[in-house]
Amino acid sequence: MTSKQPLPVRLTRTGQPLFPWHHFTMRFSSTPRGARLARRLAGERLETWGIPYGSDAHEVLTLIVAELSTNAVRHGRVPGRDFRLRLAAEGTALRVEVTDSRGESVPALAEPSNELDGGRGLLLVAALTDRWGWYPCIDGPGKTVWAVLDVGLS
């Protein structure tokens, strides 16, 4: 007797959308624990949407969520205010957005220093995604940092 194993998911570029329109939005406390929870829940959501744990796309996307969430906690934190994670899957692209409450700190790529432990997060985001950027919130203080990865592989 053999157990029936699920077929591996292979992401291919076709004329059809890889995903129906999926969206996930949740607020998290602006703490290291909130950033970890955002990464975990994003990983579970990606699995549900057909991006399996252990795949390159899953690893990259959870890393992006971790980096942007950590930046929101470290650099965008306002005491008593949460940060928001939004995931959107449209066509073959996945978009990650993290919104914090501090609009005066502008995200920018910088040369990492050999003497500092941090400062490489946005460099990773820029290197691993197809595009990224940020925009100020129009409905209050804060900013949204976003990144897009096309997971349709040939």
Secondary structure, 3 states (H helix, E strand, C coil): CCCCCCCCCCCCCCCCCCEEEEEEEEEECCCHHHHHHHHHHHHHHHHHCCCCCCCHHHHHHHHHHHHHHHHHHHHCCCCCCCEEEEEEEEECEEEEEEEECCCCCCCCCCCCCCCCCCCCHHHHHHHHCCEEEEEECCCCCCEEEEEEEECCCC
